[in-house]
Amino acid sequence: MNRVSDDFKRVEFQYGLVLYRTRRFQSLMDRLGKIKISKPLGWFLLYVMPVAAGLGIYLFLSEFLVIFTPRAPEVGGAIRAITPLAYLGLPGINPYLPIVDGWLALVFAMIVHEGAHGVVARSLGLPVKAAGLLFLLVIPIGAFVDVDEEALKVARARDSGRVLASGAGINFVLGFVFLLLLLGLVSTMTPAANGIAVSSVVTSSPAAAAGIRPGDFITAVDGIPYNNPTLISNSSWYRPGQAVNITLWTPDGTEDVPLRVGTVPSNSLVCGEYTGTANSSQGFIGVCVVGYSGLRSIVSTYTGSLLTRPILYLCIPTFTDCQGLTPFSAALAPFYASSYGKELVPLATGLYWFFFINFNLAIFNALPIYPLDGGQAFLIGLVGATKGKVSEKTLVSVTVAVTVFVVMLILTLPLLSYLGIV
């Protein structure tokens, strides 16, 4: 039977957090634990957890090994350009994590994580002492489920292992589901017009003077259709001082814009490249562009990288270097249309953060870091594998050593980068 403490406290303060306990959560977990699928789900999540842990070890080991490659200075510089707060998965503190989407995703991920612990525990007859919500002042930030630790210690290894693995396992599965939904949504994105998308406009250029703006599409010059971006950046079709007529497509319709071609500025950074010595014979309009085929390629690459380049999905759309790879990012979204209309961007953004938070919570908790779920499961696995032939003290020492090793994998490259060593 489930055991609930007689000194039940509905509200409690711990470590600056507010714990709100409710027996309704315990009753809900009791009911869910009786459903026939609960026990098989526990077994499934038990096998998912080492997959998540293995993937995490692979990612962090790959990051660590960068130290010994020629790319180390480049990677170290990129890390130094990112505030250390970026390593905290807290909306409002991490500058790259949006407050609303990040908060909703974090609360959801924590609730299903803790809820899975409780449901699997109850399906196995293990008691849950308390359950409820976590608040930072009055802001909900997650949930907690207090499975009886003494009962876990005396339970069979396969039972306690299932309880511990269920949280990371359910986050990993849900993260994968959210990613699949995101890719299905992105696959509906097509370039908004058959032309050349203007990603940015050079200050004080002829294009800026003519009122061309980022998000516009250049579809023709002097009535000649354009869909090749190289014709705009380096064209023999026009000369400095020549008057041309630019046909623009905007969400409001098509318009013709008169423009007088200028000359390429000398020794200036234009569209990410230095121009060098000015060429008086080369025309200059002053737009940075992405071609129609390039826009289609970005979508196909994003939706087709699940098996070939899954690391792409960890390149978050709020990073500047990642915006050009993410079709629904602020930099690229204006160039696309979809059957979902204006709802596509908020839907895609929300799905991305639900994937990202669940995936990272799964990876972090699955790693053999004691006292996280993965570390506890690792220790229980050692106890079960050795069958009493090795002392508990020795097994604890092995678990601590593995914990230190994994933490070093995670922290070494960032620490060396911030110290300027790499």
C-alpha beads as a LAMMPS data file, in Angstrom:
LAMMPS data file: protein, C-alpha beads

422 atoms
421 bonds

1 atom types
1 bond types

-500.0 500.0 xlo xhi
-500.0 500.0 ylo yhi
-500.0 500.0 zlo zhi

Masses

1 110.0

Atoms # bond

1 1 1 0.000 0.000 0.000
2 1 1 0.981 3.602 -0.494
3 1 1 2.305 5.170 2.686
4 1 1 1.684 8.862 3.371
5 1 1 3.344 10.591 6.290
6 1 1 1.071 11.602 9.158
7 1 1 2.864 14.951 9.496
8 1 1 1.671 16.042 6.052
9 1 1 2.622 19.649 5.263
10 1 1 0.873 21.242 2.300
11 1 1 3.359 24.111 1.905
12 1 1 7.056 23.997 2.743
13 1 1 10.100 26.149 1.949
14 1 1 13.351 24.457 0.920
15 1 1 16.495 25.983 -0.639
16 1 1 14.625 29.133 -1.633
17 1 1 11.837 27.154 -3.329
18 1 1 8.212 26.683 -2.339
19 1 1 6.984 23.077 -2.258
20 1 1 3.231 22.709 -2.591
21 1 1 2.151 19.177 -1.697
22 1 1 -1.161 17.708 -2.746
23 1 1 -2.570 14.232 -2.201
24 1 1 -4.449 14.564 -5.486
25 1 1 -1.218 13.944 -7.368
26 1 1 -0.627 10.804 -5.336
27 1 1 -4.146 9.590 -6.066
28 1 1 -3.630 10.286 -9.779
29 1 1 -0.385 8.295 -9.783
30 1 1 -2.160 5.440 -7.981
31 1 1 -4.789 5.313 -10.726
32 1 1 -2.263 5.574 -13.572
33 1 1 -0.045 2.946 -11.954
34 1 1 -2.906 0.422 -12.123
35 1 1 -3.238 0.769 -15.906
36 1 1 -1.901 -2.343 -17.638
37 1 1 0.525 -0.398 -19.821
38 1 1 2.352 1.087 -16.800
39 1 1 4.560 -1.941 -16.116
40 1 1 5.598 -2.504 -19.767
41 1 1 6.238 1.230 -20.032
42 1 1 8.604 0.963 -17.076
43 1 1 10.583 -1.773 -18.838
44 1 1 10.701 0.232 -22.065
45 1 1 11.974 3.357 -20.297
46 1 1 14.579 1.263 -18.483
47 1 1 16.140 0.433 -21.860
48 1 1 15.742 3.994 -23.143
49 1 1 17.788 5.456 -20.282
50 1 1 21.162 3.898 -21.295
51 1 1 20.535 5.053 -24.870
52 1 1 20.122 8.624 -23.593
53 1 1 23.183 8.245 -21.361
54 1 1 25.273 6.825 -24.215
55 1 1 24.269 9.673 -26.490
56 1 1 25.162 12.168 -23.767
57 1 1 28.578 10.579 -23.199
58 1 1 29.212 10.644 -26.955
59 1 1 28.319 14.350 -27.228
60 1 1 30.415 15.413 -24.252
61 1 1 33.341 13.175 -25.228
62 1 1 33.288 14.676 -28.731
63 1 1 33.326 18.134 -27.179
64 1 1 36.213 17.204 -24.877
65 1 1 38.323 15.781 -27.733
66 1 1 38.097 19.105 -29.582
67 1 1 40.830 20.268 -27.179
68 1 1 43.334 18.097 -29.054
69 1 1 42.396 19.257 -32.553
70 1 1 43.427 22.310 -34.631
71 1 1 39.873 23.645 -34.131
72 1 1 40.462 24.180 -30.398
73 1 1 41.260 27.947 -30.615
74 1 1 38.229 28.562 -32.850
75 1 1 35.890 26.616 -30.567
76 1 1 37.400 28.216 -27.458
77 1 1 36.817 31.680 -28.898
78 1 1 33.210 30.804 -29.718
79 1 1 32.632 29.581 -26.152
80 1 1 34.170 32.731 -24.675
81 1 1 31.761 34.802 -26.753
82 1 1 28.876 33.080 -24.948
83 1 1 28.021 34.114 -21.407
84 1 1 28.417 31.331 -18.800
85 1 1 24.726 31.854 -17.998
86 1 1 24.004 30.024 -21.256
87 1 1 24.863 26.781 -19.455
88 1 1 21.938 27.259 -17.065
89 1 1 18.657 25.950 -18.414
90 1 1 16.576 28.582 -16.654
91 1 1 14.328 30.927 -18.671
92 1 1 14.985 34.538 -17.768
93 1 1 18.542 33.743 -16.651
94 1 1 19.816 32.006 -19.775
95 1 1 19.780 34.856 -22.362
96 1 1 19.199 32.439 -25.243
97 1 1 16.225 30.645 -23.699
98 1 1 12.919 32.471 -24.360
99 1 1 10.971 33.156 -21.182
100 1 1 7.488 32.022 -22.225
101 1 1 8.318 29.011 -24.417
102 1 1 11.245 28.058 -22.201
103 1 1 9.198 28.293 -19.018
104 1 1 6.305 26.258 -20.438
105 1 1 8.672 23.592 -21.779
106 1 1 10.618 23.384 -18.514
107 1 1 7.506 23.067 -16.346
108 1 1 6.041 20.437 -18.672
109 1 1 9.294 18.453 -18.782
110 1 1 9.665 18.499 -14.996
111 1 1 6.055 17.444 -14.407
112 1 1 6.210 14.460 -16.780
113 1 1 9.685 13.544 -15.460
114 1 1 8.593 13.418 -11.844
115 1 1 5.193 12.011 -12.712
116 1 1 6.805 9.079 -14.533
117 1 1 8.808 8.232 -11.392
118 1 1 5.606 8.159 -9.358
119 1 1 3.499 6.190 -11.855
120 1 1 6.122 3.465 -12.362
121 1 1 6.739 3.270 -8.606
122 1 1 3.044 2.770 -7.902
123 1 1 2.753 0.198 -10.720
124 1 1 5.360 -1.832 -8.808
125 1 1 3.744 -1.295 -5.426
126 1 1 6.441 1.060 -4.154
127 1 1 5.165 3.892 -1.939
128 1 1 5.214 7.573 -2.864
129 1 1 5.538 9.690 0.255
130 1 1 4.699 13.062 -1.286
131 1 1 4.058 14.800 -4.590
132 1 1 3.319 18.336 -5.682
133 1 1 4.480 21.440 -7.505
134 1 1 7.644 23.535 -7.169
135 1 1 7.449 27.321 -7.149
136 1 1 10.075 30.050 -7.301
137 1 1 8.161 32.567 -5.211
138 1 1 4.804 32.371 -7.019
139 1 1 6.148 31.150 -10.386
140 1 1 5.717 27.408 -11.045
141 1 1 8.982 25.881 -12.227
142 1 1 8.268 22.158 -12.035
143 1 1 7.089 19.330 -9.856
144 1 1 8.440 16.794 -7.375
145 1 1 7.604 13.199 -6.480
146 1 1 9.144 11.756 -3.338
147 1 1 9.405 7.991 -3.820
148 1 1 10.259 6.226 -0.557
149 1 1 14.065 5.876 -0.626
150 1 1 14.135 3.044 1.901
151 1 1 11.694 1.075 -0.222
152 1 1 13.874 1.687 -3.291
153 1 1 16.950 0.383 -1.477
154 1 1 15.358 -2.904 -0.487
155 1 1 13.478 -3.384 -3.776
156 1 1 14.807 -5.663 -6.507
157 1 1 17.363 -3.950 -8.722
158 1 1 15.142 -4.275 -11.774
159 1 1 12.273 -2.578 -9.935
160 1 1 14.259 0.323 -8.469
161 1 1 16.058 0.661 -11.811
162 1 1 12.750 1.053 -13.634
163 1 1 11.625 3.754 -11.215
164 1 1 14.875 5.697 -11.563
165 1 1 15.014 5.333 -15.361
166 1 1 11.437 6.394 -15.985
167 1 1 12.014 10.155 -15.609
168 1 1 14.888 10.483 -18.071
169 1 1 13.316 7.865 -20.317
170 1 1 9.981 9.656 -20.698
171 1 1 11.753 12.977 -21.364
172 1 1 13.874 11.349 -24.061
173 1 1 10.865 9.760 -25.760
174 1 1 8.808 12.953 -25.618
175 1 1 11.756 14.980 -26.889
176 1 1 11.969 12.688 -29.920
177 1 1 8.198 13.003 -30.495
178 1 1 8.365 16.806 -30.350
179 1 1 11.282 16.775 -32.804
180 1 1 9.336 14.637 -35.277
181 1 1 6.359 17.005 -35.002
182 1 1 8.703 19.953 -35.583
183 1 1 10.225 18.385 -38.694
184 1 1 6.767 17.663 -40.081
185 1 1 5.826 21.294 -39.540
186 1 1 9.023 22.647 -41.117
187 1 1 8.507 20.419 -44.164
188 1 1 5.473 22.557 -45.079
189 1 1 7.669 25.657 -45.456
190 1 1 8.353 26.895 -48.989
191 1 1 9.974 30.138 -50.219
192 1 1 7.350 32.889 -50.215
193 1 1 8.226 34.033 -53.751
194 1 1 10.250 32.880 -56.750
195 1 1 13.081 35.342 -56.510
196 1 1 16.015 36.400 -54.375
197 1 1 15.355 36.994 -50.679
198 1 1 16.944 40.107 -49.170
199 1 1 18.492 39.073 -45.840
200 1 1 20.051 42.457 -45.064
201 1 1 20.671 45.843 -46.684
202 1 1 24.025 47.627 -46.605
203 1 1 23.832 50.973 -44.819
204 1 1 23.979 54.035 -47.114
205 1 1 23.772 51.820 -50.202
206 1 1 21.585 52.444 -53.283
207 1 1 19.229 49.702 -52.037
208 1 1 18.831 51.430 -48.663
209 1 1 18.138 54.762 -50.358
210 1 1 15.504 53.094 -52.563
211 1 1 13.671 51.664 -49.537
212 1 1 14.497 47.985 -50.068
213 1 1 14.200 46.159 -46.741
214 1 1 15.181 42.756 -45.301
215 1 1 12.388 40.303 -45.991
216 1 1 11.694 41.631 -49.505
217 1 1 12.160 39.439 -52.572
218 1 1 13.839 40.785 -55.710
219 1 1 12.013 39.038 -58.555
220 1 1 13.273 41.027 -61.562
221 1 1 15.674 43.781 -62.658
222 1 1 14.490 45.893 -65.619
223 1 1 11.830 43.279 -66.243
224 1 1 14.299 40.388 -66.461
225 1 1 13.460 37.651 -63.865
226 1 1 16.152 37.057 -61.250
227 1 1 16.484 33.921 -59.111
228 1 1 20.277 33.620 -59.007
229 1 1 21.824 35.566 -56.094
230 1 1 25.227 35.888 -57.829
231 1 1 23.663 38.135 -60.462
232 1 1 22.821 40.698 -57.811
233 1 1 26.119 40.623 -55.932
234 1 1 28.394 40.608 -58.991
235 1 1 26.606 41.319 -62.241
236 1 1 27.610 42.423 -65.707
237 1 1 23.979 43.343 -66.359
238 1 1 24.405 46.823 -64.900
239 1 1 27.125 49.442 -64.394
240 1 1 27.764 52.200 -61.826
241 1 1 25.509 55.171 -62.422
242 1 1 23.015 53.125 -64.428
243 1 1 19.323 53.620 -63.617
244 1 1 17.544 50.289 -63.129
245 1 1 14.082 49.232 -62.086
246 1 1 13.916 46.651 -59.284
247 1 1 10.756 44.529 -59.038
248 1 1 10.075 43.631 -55.424
249 1 1 7.719 41.090 -53.913
250 1 1 6.569 41.849 -50.385
251 1 1 3.787 40.321 -48.278
252 1 1 1.704 43.348 -49.329
253 1 1 2.149 42.730 -53.060
254 1 1 4.514 43.513 -55.954
255 1 1 6.038 46.934 -56.653
256 1 1 8.652 48.460 -58.951
257 1 1 11.396 50.479 -57.274
258 1 1 13.688 52.805 -59.309
259 1 1 17.329 52.661 -58.263
260 1 1 20.636 54.132 -59.465
261 1 1 23.512 51.645 -59.295
262 1 1 26.498 52.669 -57.173
263 1 1 30.108 51.467 -56.910
264 1 1 31.493 48.830 -54.604
265 1 1 32.913 50.489 -51.456
266 1 1 36.609 49.824 -50.856
267 1 1 37.901 47.834 -47.882
268 1 1 34.473 47.389 -46.385
269 1 1 32.698 44.425 -44.862
270 1 1 29.781 43.654 -47.162
271 1 1 27.645 40.546 -46.650
272 1 1 30.332 38.960 -44.445
273 1 1 33.231 39.564 -46.866
274 1 1 35.747 42.390 -47.306
275 1 1 35.494 44.130 -50.669
276 1 1 39.155 45.063 -51.056
277 1 1 40.044 47.795 -53.571
278 1 1 37.064 49.518 -55.185
279 1 1 36.251 48.523 -58.764
280 1 1 34.777 51.449 -60.662
281 1 1 33.434 49.146 -63.358
282 1 1 31.519 46.865 -61.011
283 1 1 27.965 47.822 -60.128
284 1 1 26.785 47.783 -56.541
285 1 1 23.213 47.681 -55.258
286 1 1 23.896 46.899 -51.601
287 1 1 21.782 43.885 -50.680
288 1 1 22.759 40.596 -49.041
289 1 1 20.607 37.857 -50.499
290 1 1 19.607 34.189 -50.367
291 1 1 18.508 32.501 -53.578
292 1 1 15.289 30.558 -54.085
293 1 1 17.142 27.245 -54.353
294 1 1 19.141 28.142 -51.256
295 1 1 15.970 28.679 -49.252
296 1 1 14.597 25.323 -50.389
297 1 1 17.914 23.679 -49.517
298 1 1 17.811 25.062 -45.961
299 1 1 14.409 23.421 -45.382
300 1 1 15.401 20.097 -46.949
301 1 1 18.651 20.033 -44.967
302 1 1 16.853 20.770 -41.711
303 1 1 14.171 18.131 -42.225
304 1 1 16.571 15.531 -43.623
305 1 1 19.322 15.619 -40.986
306 1 1 17.707 13.387 -38.356
307 1 1 19.802 10.361 -39.316
308 1 1 22.723 12.048 -41.075
309 1 1 23.441 15.121 -38.949
310 1 1 21.293 15.127 -35.782
311 1 1 23.681 17.554 -34.056
312 1 1 22.050 20.264 -36.203
313 1 1 19.008 20.251 -33.913
314 1 1 21.137 21.255 -30.926
315 1 1 22.103 24.446 -32.761
316 1 1 19.480 26.617 -31.096
317 1 1 17.711 29.221 -33.271
318 1 1 18.490 32.081 -30.884
319 1 1 22.243 31.753 -31.547
320 1 1 23.328 34.109 -34.335
321 1 1 25.421 31.423 -36.041
322 1 1 22.455 29.032 -36.020
323 1 1 19.805 31.364 -37.414
324 1 1 20.944 30.814 -40.990
325 1 1 20.459 27.059 -40.532
326 1 1 17.001 27.178 -38.941
327 1 1 14.103 27.950 -41.300
328 1 1 11.784 29.219 -38.535
329 1 1 14.411 31.489 -36.936
330 1 1 13.889 35.244 -36.816
331 1 1 16.435 35.661 -39.637
332 1 1 14.820 33.237 -42.110
333 1 1 11.137 32.897 -41.197
334 1 1 10.065 36.041 -43.179
335 1 1 11.210 34.353 -46.405
336 1 1 8.864 31.381 -46.121
337 1 1 5.190 30.627 -46.508
338 1 1 3.284 27.636 -45.166
339 1 1 -0.206 26.176 -45.084
340 1 1 -0.125 26.999 -41.355
341 1 1 0.154 30.704 -42.160
342 1 1 1.290 33.066 -39.417
343 1 1 0.860 30.346 -36.795
344 1 1 3.811 28.361 -38.168
345 1 1 6.595 30.319 -36.445
346 1 1 5.129 30.248 -32.895
347 1 1 4.168 26.581 -33.347
348 1 1 7.614 25.599 -34.648
349 1 1 9.386 27.650 -31.978
350 1 1 7.292 26.109 -29.209
351 1 1 7.868 22.568 -30.497
352 1 1 11.594 23.237 -30.746
353 1 1 11.925 24.313 -27.120
354 1 1 9.754 21.436 -25.901
355 1 1 12.107 19.102 -27.785
356 1 1 15.256 20.858 -26.595
357 1 1 14.333 21.041 -22.891
358 1 1 13.058 17.445 -22.734
359 1 1 16.097 16.146 -24.614
360 1 1 18.608 17.948 -22.429
361 1 1 16.802 17.052 -19.209
362 1 1 16.836 13.407 -20.324
363 1 1 20.533 13.436 -21.241
364 1 1 21.599 15.185 -18.046
365 1 1 19.581 12.930 -15.736
366 1 1 20.584 9.754 -17.560
367 1 1 24.325 10.377 -17.193
368 1 1 26.043 8.307 -14.480
369 1 1 26.438 11.300 -12.181
370 1 1 25.585 10.578 -8.549
371 1 1 23.140 11.496 -6.960
372 1 1 21.169 12.128 -10.190
373 1 1 18.863 9.386 -11.468
374 1 1 21.531 8.029 -13.806
375 1 1 24.111 7.869 -11.022
376 1 1 21.735 6.046 -8.695
377 1 1 20.744 3.625 -11.459
378 1 1 24.435 3.037 -12.232
379 1 1 25.133 2.139 -8.602
380 1 1 22.109 -0.171 -8.449
381 1 1 23.255 -1.801 -11.674
382 1 1 26.707 -2.430 -10.174
383 1 1 25.149 -3.970 -7.081
384 1 1 22.979 -6.241 -9.201
385 1 1 25.825 -7.215 -11.544
386 1 1 28.293 -8.085 -8.764
387 1 1 25.647 -10.033 -6.749
388 1 1 27.224 -9.237 -3.396
389 1 1 30.746 -10.301 -4.419
390 1 1 32.022 -6.725 -4.126
391 1 1 31.548 -4.567 -1.042
392 1 1 29.082 -1.692 -1.178
393 1 1 31.867 0.719 -0.198
394 1 1 33.901 -0.302 -3.267
395 1 1 30.894 0.072 -5.558
396 1 1 30.190 3.526 -4.153
397 1 1 33.829 4.477 -4.807
398 1 1 33.521 3.285 -8.417
399 1 1 30.324 5.326 -8.839
400 1 1 32.034 8.435 -7.429
401 1 1 35.009 7.943 -9.774
402 1 1 32.698 7.635 -12.781
403 1 1 30.813 10.732 -11.609
404 1 1 34.046 12.747 -11.435
405 1 1 35.093 11.516 -14.886
406 1 1 31.785 12.496 -16.513
407 1 1 31.721 15.894 -14.805
408 1 1 35.255 16.520 -16.099
409 1 1 34.114 15.628 -19.618
410 1 1 31.361 18.197 -19.361
411 1 1 33.280 21.050 -17.740
412 1 1 36.849 20.823 -19.056
413 1 1 36.405 22.525 -22.432
414 1 1 34.228 25.418 -21.126
415 1 1 36.607 26.029 -18.197
416 1 1 39.725 25.988 -20.400
417 1 1 37.983 28.303 -22.856
418 1 1 36.952 30.876 -20.255
419 1 1 40.455 30.748 -18.768
420 1 1 41.873 31.475 -22.228
421 1 1 43.898 28.239 -22.374
422 1 1 42.201 27.050 -25.575

Bonds

1 1 1 2
2 1 2 3
3 1 3 4
4 1 4 5
5 1 5 6
6 1 6 7
7 1 7 8
8 1 8 9
9 1 9 10
10 1 10 11
11 1 11 12
12 1 12 13
13 1 13 14
14 1 14 15
15 1 15 16
16 1 16 17
17 1 17 18
18 1 18 19
19 1 19 20
20 1 20 21
21 1 21 22
22 1 22 23
23 1 23 24
24 1 24 25
25 1 25 26
26 1 26 27
27 1 27 28
28 1 28 29
29 1 29 30
30 1 30 31
31 1 31 32
32 1 32 33
33 1 33 34
34 1 34 35
35 1 35 36
36 1 36 37
37 1 37 38
38 1 38 39
39 1 39 40
40 1 40 41
41 1 41 42
42 1 42 43
43 1 43 44
44 1 44 45
45 1 45 46
46 1 46 47
47 1 47 48
48 1 48 49
49 1 49 50
50 1 50 51
51 1 51 52
52 1 52 53
53 1 53 54
54 1 54 55
55 1 55 56
56 1 56 57
57 1 57 58
58 1 58 59
59 1 59 60
60 1 60 61
61 1 61 62
62 1 62 63
63 1 63 64
64 1 64 65
65 1 65 66
66 1 66 67
67 1 67 68
68 1 68 69
69 1 69 70
70 1 70 71
71 1 71 72
72 1 72 73
73 1 73 74
74 1 74 75
75 1 75 76
76 1 76 77
77 1 77 78
78 1 78 79
79 1 79 80
80 1 80 81
81 1 81 82
82 1 82 83
83 1 83 84
84 1 84 85
85 1 85 86
86 1 86 87
87 1 87 88
88 1 88 89
89 1 89 90
90 1 90 91
91 1 91 92
92 1 92 93
93 1 93 94
94 1 94 95
95 1 95 96
96 1 96 97
97 1 97 98
98 1 98 99
99 1 99 100
100 1 100 101
101 1 101 102
102 1 102 103
103 1 103 104
104 1 104 105
105 1 105 106
106 1 106 107
107 1 107 108
108 1 108 109
109 1 109 110
110 1 110 111
111 1 111 112
112 1 112 113
113 1 113 114
114 1 114 115
115 1 115 116
116 1 116 117
117 1 117 118
118 1 118 119
119 1 119 120
120 1 120 121
121 1 121 122
122 1 122 123
123 1 123 124
124 1 124 125
125 1 125 126
126 1 126 127
127 1 127 128
128 1 128 129
129 1 129 130
130 1 130 131
131 1 131 132
132 1 132 133
133 1 133 134
134 1 134 135
135 1 135 136
136 1 136 137
137 1 137 138
138 1 138 139
139 1 139 140
140 1 140 141
141 1 141 142
142 1 142 143
143 1 143 144
144 1 144 145
145 1 145 146
146 1 146 147
147 1 147 148
148 1 148 149
149 1 149 150
150 1 150 151
151 1 151 152
152 1 152 153
153 1 153 154
154 1 154 155
155 1 155 156
156 1 156 157
157 1 157 158
158 1 158 159
159 1 159 160
160 1 160 161
161 1 161 162
162 1 162 163
163 1 163 164
164 1 164 165
165 1 165 166
166 1 166 167
167 1 167 168
168 1 168 169
169 1 169 170
170 1 170 171
171 1 171 172
172 1 172 173
173 1 173 174
174 1 174 175
175 1 175 176
176 1 176 177
177 1 177 178
178 1 178 179
179 1 179 180
180 1 180 181
181 1 181 182
182 1 182 183
183 1 183 184
184 1 184 185
185 1 185 186
186 1 186 187
187 1 187 188
188 1 188 189
189 1 189 190
190 1 190 191
191 1 191 192
192 1 192 193
193 1 193 194
194 1 194 195
195 1 195 196
196 1 196 197
197 1 197 198
198 1 198 199
199 1 199 200
200 1 200 201
201 1 201 202
202 1 202 203
203 1 203 204
204 1 204 205
205 1 205 206
206 1 206 207
207 1 207 208
208 1 208 209
209 1 209 210
210 1 210 211
211 1 211 212
212 1 212 213
213 1 213 214
214 1 214 215
215 1 215 216
216 1 216 217
217 1 217 218
218 1 218 219
219 1 219 220
220 1 220 221
221 1 221 222
222 1 222 223
223 1 223 224
224 1 224 225
225 1 225 226
226 1 226 227
227 1 227 228
228 1 228 229
229 1 229 230
230 1 230 231
231 1 231 232
232 1 232 233
233 1 233 234
234 1 234 235
235 1 235 236
236 1 236 237
237 1 237 238
238 1 238 239
239 1 239 240
240 1 240 241
241 1 241 242
242 1 242 243
243 1 243 244
244 1 244 245
245 1 245 246
246 1 246 247
247 1 247 248
248 1 248 249
249 1 249 250
250 1 250 251
251 1 251 252
252 1 252 253
253 1 253 254
254 1 254 255
255 1 255 256
256 1 256 257
257 1 257 258
258 1 258 259
259 1 259 260
260 1 260 261
261 1 261 262
262 1 262 263
263 1 263 264
264 1 264 265
265 1 265 266
266 1 266 267
267 1 267 268
268 1 268 269
269 1 269 270
270 1 270 271
271 1 271 272
272 1 272 273
273 1 273 274
274 1 274 275
275 1 275 276
276 1 276 277
277 1 277 278
278 1 278 279
279 1 279 280
280 1 280 281
281 1 281 282
282 1 282 283
283 1 283 284
284 1 284 285
285 1 285 286
286 1 286 287
287 1 287 288
288 1 288 289
289 1 289 290
290 1 290 291
291 1 291 292
292 1 292 293
293 1 293 294
294 1 294 295
295 1 295 296
296 1 296 297
297 1 297 298
298 1 298 299
299 1 299 300
300 1 300 301
301 1 301 302
302 1 302 303
303 1 303 304
304 1 304 305
305 1 305 306
306 1 306 307
307 1 307 308
308 1 308 309
309 1 309 310
310 1 310 311
311 1 311 312
312 1 312 313
313 1 313 314
314 1 314 315
315 1 315 316
316 1 316 317
317 1 317 318
318 1 318 319
319 1 319 320
320 1 320 321
321 1 321 322
322 1 322 323
323 1 323 324
324 1 324 325
325 1 325 326
326 1 326 327
327 1 327 328
328 1 328 329
329 1 329 330
330 1 330 331
331 1 331 332
332 1 332 333
333 1 333 334
334 1 334 335
335 1 335 336
336 1 336 337
337 1 337 338
338 1 338 339
339 1 339 340
340 1 340 341
341 1 341 342
342 1 342 343
343 1 343 344
344 1 344 345
345 1 345 346
346 1 346 347
347 1 347 348
348 1 348 349
349 1 349 350
350 1 350 351
351 1 351 352
352 1 352 353
353 1 353 354
354 1 354 355
355 1 355 356
356 1 356 357
357 1 357 358
358 1 358 359
359 1 359 360
360 1 360 361
361 1 361 362
362 1 362 363
363 1 363 364
364 1 364 365
365 1 365 366
366 1 366 367
367 1 367 368
368 1 368 369
369 1 369 370
370 1 370 371
371 1 371 372
372 1 372 373
373 1 373 374
374 1 374 375
375 1 375 376
376 1 376 377
377 1 377 378
378 1 378 379
379 1 379 380
380 1 380 381
381 1 381 382
382 1 382 383
383 1 383 384
384 1 384 385
385 1 385 386
386 1 386 387
387 1 387 388
388 1 388 389
389 1 389 390
390 1 390 391
391 1 391 392
392 1 392 393
393 1 393 394
394 1 394 395
395 1 395 396
396 1 396 397
397 1 397 398
398 1 398 399
399 1 399 400
400 1 400 401
401 1 401 402
402 1 402 403
403 1 403 404
404 1 404 405
405 1 405 406
406 1 406 407
407 1 407 408
408 1 408 409
409 1 409 410
410 1 410 411
411 1 411 412
412 1 412 413
413 1 413 414
414 1 414 415
415 1 415 416
416 1 416 417
417 1 417 418
418 1 418 419
419 1 419 420
420 1 420 421
421 1 421 422
